[in-house]
Amino acid sequence: MKISELAKKTNVSVRMLRYYEEQGILTPKRTDTGYRVYSQQDYQTIERVKLLSAAGMTLKTMLLFLPCIRAERPIFEPCDELRTVLQQQISATNSKMKELAKSKAILSEFLTEIENA
């Protein structure tokens, strides 16, 4: 499939797909005229990238995870390096959640003050 088709199918911009290629996440084939040709595997990679991105992972971290995905499901091969990265991601997520809870409390307090004024 062409880049525009992949962009539409995944709801990811053409620009972002090109960026993923620059970063080594995607490796599309090229036609004789230089056009990118994406496969079903590229589509699956983008879906996995979206999943990992939603979990708060950076592209650098994703590059560690993508080769460890089994088959067509987002299941990872167990290994110590990935366990460490996952533990770090969970810790970072917990920190973000604490900060968001503080922000929510402050905003709620502001709202209460406005409503009681």
Secondary structure, DSSP 8 states (H G I E B T S, - for coil): --HHHHHHHHT--HHHHHHHHHTTS---EE-TT--EE--HHHHHHHHHHHHHHHTT--HHHHHHHGGGEETTTTEE---HHHHHHHHHHHHHHHHHHHHHHHHHHHHHHHHHHHHT-
